[in-house]
């Protein structure tokens, strides 16, 4: 049951006024619009989702190994399921996440 239906039932029993219902209706519509705007502000980037799915620690270990030349570009690409030319974007997202965690 929606909030508006509850308010209308209260009006039927003379427990509220029409002005109060109109005020609450505006308030509910505003809250709904704000919630929708928050939802559509943007979806996370492909790299943020990849980082979340694989795990920050796993990606960090793979990047460290790659940067120490312990694994090659083909290996890390396979481990992280990202094309070699897209590794810089994933690493940048990893660094942003690491900086935000500090």
PyMOL CGO cylinders between C-alpha atoms (Angstrom):
from pymol import cmd
from pymol.cgo import CYLINDER

trace = [
    CYLINDER, 0.00, 0.00, 0.00, 1.41, 3.37, -0.98, 0.3, 1, 1, 1, 1, 1, 1,
    CYLINDER, 1.41, 3.37, -0.98, 1.77, 6.30, 1.38, 0.3, 1, 1, 1, 1, 1, 1,
    CYLINDER, 1.77, 6.30, 1.38, -0.79, 8.24, -0.63, 0.3, 1, 1, 1, 1, 1, 1,
    CYLINDER, -0.79, 8.24, -0.63, -3.39, 5.50, -0.16, 0.3, 1, 1, 1, 1, 1, 1,
    CYLINDER, -3.39, 5.50, -0.16, -2.84, 5.58, 3.59, 0.3, 1, 1, 1, 1, 1, 1,
    CYLINDER, -2.84, 5.58, 3.59, -3.33, 9.34, 3.60, 0.3, 1, 1, 1, 1, 1, 1,
    CYLINDER, -3.33, 9.34, 3.60, -6.55, 9.05, 1.59, 0.3, 1, 1, 1, 1, 1, 1,
    CYLINDER, -6.55, 9.05, 1.59, -7.87, 6.46, 4.04, 0.3, 1, 1, 1, 1, 1, 1,
    CYLINDER, -7.87, 6.46, 4.04, -7.10, 8.85, 6.89, 0.3, 1, 1, 1, 1, 1, 1,
    CYLINDER, -7.10, 8.85, 6.89, -9.06, 11.52, 5.02, 0.3, 1, 1, 1, 1, 1, 1,
    CYLINDER, -9.06, 11.52, 5.02, -12.03, 9.16, 4.66, 0.3, 1, 1, 1, 1, 1, 1,
    CYLINDER, -12.03, 9.16, 4.66, -12.12, 8.83, 8.44, 0.3, 1, 1, 1, 1, 1, 1,
    CYLINDER, -12.12, 8.83, 8.44, -11.68, 12.59, 8.93, 0.3, 1, 1, 1, 1, 1, 1,
    CYLINDER, -11.68, 12.59, 8.93, -8.30, 12.06, 10.58, 0.3, 1, 1, 1, 1, 1, 1,
    CYLINDER, -8.30, 12.06, 10.58, -6.48, 14.50, 8.30, 0.3, 1, 1, 1, 1, 1, 1,
    CYLINDER, -6.48, 14.50, 8.30, -7.15, 17.39, 5.93, 0.3, 1, 1, 1, 1, 1, 1,
    CYLINDER, -7.15, 17.39, 5.93, -6.97, 17.67, 2.16, 0.3, 1, 1, 1, 1, 1, 1,
    CYLINDER, -6.97, 17.67, 2.16, -4.29, 20.37, 2.52, 0.3, 1, 1, 1, 1, 1, 1,
    CYLINDER, -4.29, 20.37, 2.52, -2.14, 17.99, 4.56, 0.3, 1, 1, 1, 1, 1, 1,
    CYLINDER, -2.14, 17.99, 4.56, -2.52, 15.31, 1.85, 0.3, 1, 1, 1, 1, 1, 1,
    CYLINDER, -2.52, 15.31, 1.85, -1.52, 17.77, -0.88, 0.3, 1, 1, 1, 1, 1, 1,
    CYLINDER, -1.52, 17.77, -0.88, 1.50, 18.90, 1.14, 0.3, 1, 1, 1, 1, 1, 1,
    CYLINDER, 1.50, 18.90, 1.14, 2.60, 15.33, 1.75, 0.3, 1, 1, 1, 1, 1, 1,
    CYLINDER, 2.60, 15.33, 1.75, 2.04, 14.47, -1.92, 0.3, 1, 1, 1, 1, 1, 1,
    CYLINDER, 2.04, 14.47, -1.92, 4.43, 17.24, -2.96, 0.3, 1, 1, 1, 1, 1, 1,
    CYLINDER, 4.43, 17.24, -2.96, 6.92, 16.04, -0.36, 0.3, 1, 1, 1, 1, 1, 1,
    CYLINDER, 6.92, 16.04, -0.36, 6.68, 12.42, -1.59, 0.3, 1, 1, 1, 1, 1, 1,
    CYLINDER, 6.68, 12.42, -1.59, 7.07, 13.44, -5.25, 0.3, 1, 1, 1, 1, 1, 1,
    CYLINDER, 7.07, 13.44, -5.25, 10.13, 15.54, -4.39, 0.3, 1, 1, 1, 1, 1, 1,
    CYLINDER, 10.13, 15.54, -4.39, 11.71, 12.66, -2.44, 0.3, 1, 1, 1, 1, 1, 1,
    CYLINDER, 11.71, 12.66, -2.44, 10.95, 10.29, -5.32, 0.3, 1, 1, 1, 1, 1, 1,
    CYLINDER, 10.95, 10.29, -5.32, 12.53, 12.65, -7.85, 0.3, 1, 1, 1, 1, 1, 1,
    CYLINDER, 12.53, 12.65, -7.85, 15.64, 13.02, -5.68, 0.3, 1, 1, 1, 1, 1, 1,
    CYLINDER, 15.64, 13.02, -5.68, 15.94, 9.26, -5.30, 0.3, 1, 1, 1, 1, 1, 1,
    CYLINDER, 15.94, 9.26, -5.30, 15.62, 8.78, -9.07, 0.3, 1, 1, 1, 1, 1, 1,
    CYLINDER, 15.62, 8.78, -9.07, 18.25, 11.45, -9.69, 0.3, 1, 1, 1, 1, 1, 1,
    CYLINDER, 18.25, 11.45, -9.69, 20.62, 9.72, -7.28, 0.3, 1, 1, 1, 1, 1, 1,
    CYLINDER, 20.62, 9.72, -7.28, 20.09, 6.42, -9.10, 0.3, 1, 1, 1, 1, 1, 1,
    CYLINDER, 20.09, 6.42, -9.10, 20.84, 7.89, -12.50, 0.3, 1, 1, 1, 1, 1, 1,
    CYLINDER, 20.84, 7.89, -12.50, 23.84, 10.01, -11.54, 0.3, 1, 1, 1, 1, 1, 1,
    CYLINDER, 23.84, 10.01, -11.54, 25.94, 7.45, -13.28, 0.3, 1, 1, 1, 1, 1, 1,
    CYLINDER, 25.94, 7.45, -13.28, 26.75, 3.85, -13.26, 0.3, 1, 1, 1, 1, 1, 1,
    CYLINDER, 26.75, 3.85, -13.26, 30.14, 2.66, -12.08, 0.3, 1, 1, 1, 1, 1, 1,
    CYLINDER, 30.14, 2.66, -12.08, 32.77, 2.32, -14.76, 0.3, 1, 1, 1, 1, 1, 1,
    CYLINDER, 32.77, 2.32, -14.76, 33.58, -1.05, -16.28, 0.3, 1, 1, 1, 1, 1, 1,
    CYLINDER, 33.58, -1.05, -16.28, 36.90, -0.99, -14.42, 0.3, 1, 1, 1, 1, 1, 1,
    CYLINDER, 36.90, -0.99, -14.42, 35.31, -0.25, -11.06, 0.3, 1, 1, 1, 1, 1, 1,
    CYLINDER, 35.31, -0.25, -11.06, 32.96, -3.19, -11.54, 0.3, 1, 1, 1, 1, 1, 1,
    CYLINDER, 32.96, -3.19, -11.54, 35.86, -5.41, -12.65, 0.3, 1, 1, 1, 1, 1, 1,
    CYLINDER, 35.86, -5.41, -12.65, 37.83, -4.33, -9.57, 0.3, 1, 1, 1, 1, 1, 1,
    CYLINDER, 37.83, -4.33, -9.57, 34.86, -5.11, -7.33, 0.3, 1, 1, 1, 1, 1, 1,
    CYLINDER, 34.86, -5.11, -7.33, 34.24, -8.50, -8.93, 0.3, 1, 1, 1, 1, 1, 1,
    CYLINDER, 34.24, -8.50, -8.93, 37.85, -9.68, -8.86, 0.3, 1, 1, 1, 1, 1, 1,
    CYLINDER, 37.85, -9.68, -8.86, 38.66, -8.14, -5.51, 0.3, 1, 1, 1, 1, 1, 1,
    CYLINDER, 38.66, -8.14, -5.51, 40.88, -5.22, -4.68, 0.3, 1, 1, 1, 1, 1, 1,
    CYLINDER, 40.88, -5.22, -4.68, 43.57, -7.41, -3.12, 0.3, 1, 1, 1, 1, 1, 1,
    CYLINDER, 43.57, -7.41, -3.12, 43.72, -9.81, -6.09, 0.3, 1, 1, 1, 1, 1, 1,
    CYLINDER, 43.72, -9.81, -6.09, 44.00, -6.99, -8.60, 0.3, 1, 1, 1, 1, 1, 1,
    CYLINDER, 44.00, -6.99, -8.60, 46.62, -5.29, -6.45, 0.3, 1, 1, 1, 1, 1, 1,
    CYLINDER, 46.62, -5.29, -6.45, 48.74, -8.44, -6.25, 0.3, 1, 1, 1, 1, 1, 1,
    CYLINDER, 48.74, -8.44, -6.25, 48.49, -8.97, -10.00, 0.3, 1, 1, 1, 1, 1, 1,
    CYLINDER, 48.49, -8.97, -10.00, 49.47, -5.37, -10.73, 0.3, 1, 1, 1, 1, 1, 1,
    CYLINDER, 49.47, -5.37, -10.73, 52.41, -5.57, -8.32, 0.3, 1, 1, 1, 1, 1, 1,
    CYLINDER, 52.41, -5.57, -8.32, 53.65, -8.75, -9.96, 0.3, 1, 1, 1, 1, 1, 1,
    CYLINDER, 53.65, -8.75, -9.96, 53.29, -7.17, -13.39, 0.3, 1, 1, 1, 1, 1, 1,
    CYLINDER, 53.29, -7.17, -13.39, 55.10, -3.98, -12.35, 0.3, 1, 1, 1, 1, 1, 1,
    CYLINDER, 55.10, -3.98, -12.35, 57.96, -6.10, -10.89, 0.3, 1, 1, 1, 1, 1, 1,
    CYLINDER, 57.96, -6.10, -10.89, 58.16, -8.01, -14.22, 0.3, 1, 1, 1, 1, 1, 1,
    CYLINDER, 58.16, -8.01, -14.22, 57.23, -11.27, -12.48, 0.3, 1, 1, 1, 1, 1, 1,
    CYLINDER, 57.23, -11.27, -12.48, 54.41, -11.80, -14.97, 0.3, 1, 1, 1, 1, 1, 1,
    CYLINDER, 54.41, -11.80, -14.97, 54.06, -10.51, -18.51, 0.3, 1, 1, 1, 1, 1, 1,
    CYLINDER, 54.06, -10.51, -18.51, 51.32, -8.43, -20.12, 0.3, 1, 1, 1, 1, 1, 1,
    CYLINDER, 51.32, -8.43, -20.12, 49.61, -11.46, -21.58, 0.3, 1, 1, 1, 1, 1, 1,
    CYLINDER, 49.61, -11.46, -21.58, 49.45, -13.16, -18.18, 0.3, 1, 1, 1, 1, 1, 1,
    CYLINDER, 49.45, -13.16, -18.18, 48.01, -10.20, -16.31, 0.3, 1, 1, 1, 1, 1, 1,
    CYLINDER, 48.01, -10.20, -16.31, 45.56, -9.59, -19.12, 0.3, 1, 1, 1, 1, 1, 1,
    CYLINDER, 45.56, -9.59, -19.12, 44.33, -13.15, -18.71, 0.3, 1, 1, 1, 1, 1, 1,
    CYLINDER, 44.33, -13.15, -18.71, 44.28, -13.03, -14.89, 0.3, 1, 1, 1, 1, 1, 1,
    CYLINDER, 44.28, -13.03, -14.89, 42.36, -9.76, -14.78, 0.3, 1, 1, 1, 1, 1, 1,
    CYLINDER, 42.36, -9.76, -14.78, 40.20, -10.52, -17.83, 0.3, 1, 1, 1, 1, 1, 1,
    CYLINDER, 40.20, -10.52, -17.83, 41.12, -7.18, -19.42, 0.3, 1, 1, 1, 1, 1, 1,
    CYLINDER, 41.12, -7.18, -19.42, 42.77, -6.46, -22.76, 0.3, 1, 1, 1, 1, 1, 1,
    CYLINDER, 42.77, -6.46, -22.76, 46.40, -5.43, -22.52, 0.3, 1, 1, 1, 1, 1, 1,
    CYLINDER, 46.40, -5.43, -22.52, 45.73, -1.96, -23.88, 0.3, 1, 1, 1, 1, 1, 1,
    CYLINDER, 45.73, -1.96, -23.88, 43.08, -1.44, -21.15, 0.3, 1, 1, 1, 1, 1, 1,
    CYLINDER, 43.08, -1.44, -21.15, 45.39, -2.25, -18.22, 0.3, 1, 1, 1, 1, 1, 1,
    CYLINDER, 45.39, -2.25, -18.22, 46.21, 1.44, -17.58, 0.3, 1, 1, 1, 1, 1, 1,
    CYLINDER, 46.21, 1.44, -17.58, 42.51, 2.22, -17.02, 0.3, 1, 1, 1, 1, 1, 1,
    CYLINDER, 42.51, 2.22, -17.02, 42.14, -0.68, -14.59, 0.3, 1, 1, 1, 1, 1, 1,
    CYLINDER, 42.14, -0.68, -14.59, 45.30, 0.34, -12.76, 0.3, 1, 1, 1, 1, 1, 1,
    CYLINDER, 45.30, 0.34, -12.76, 44.08, 3.94, -12.53, 0.3, 1, 1, 1, 1, 1, 1,
    CYLINDER, 44.08, 3.94, -12.53, 40.80, 2.74, -11.01, 0.3, 1, 1, 1, 1, 1, 1,
    CYLINDER, 40.80, 2.74, -11.01, 42.74, 0.55, -8.59, 0.3, 1, 1, 1, 1, 1, 1,
    CYLINDER, 42.74, 0.55, -8.59, 44.88, 3.54, -7.53, 0.3, 1, 1, 1, 1, 1, 1,
    CYLINDER, 44.88, 3.54, -7.53, 41.79, 5.72, -7.04, 0.3, 1, 1, 1, 1, 1, 1,
    CYLINDER, 41.79, 5.72, -7.04, 40.28, 3.05, -4.83, 0.3, 1, 1, 1, 1, 1, 1,
    CYLINDER, 40.28, 3.05, -4.83, 43.49, 2.65, -2.85, 0.3, 1, 1, 1, 1, 1, 1,
    CYLINDER, 43.49, 2.65, -2.85, 43.77, 6.41, -2.36, 0.3, 1, 1, 1, 1, 1, 1,
    CYLINDER, 43.77, 6.41, -2.36, 40.15, 6.62, -1.19, 0.3, 1, 1, 1, 1, 1, 1,
    CYLINDER, 40.15, 6.62, -1.19, 40.71, 3.82, 1.33, 0.3, 1, 1, 1, 1, 1, 1,
    CYLINDER, 40.71, 3.82, 1.33, 43.57, 5.71, 3.02, 0.3, 1, 1, 1, 1, 1, 1,
]
cmd.load_cgo(trace, "trace")
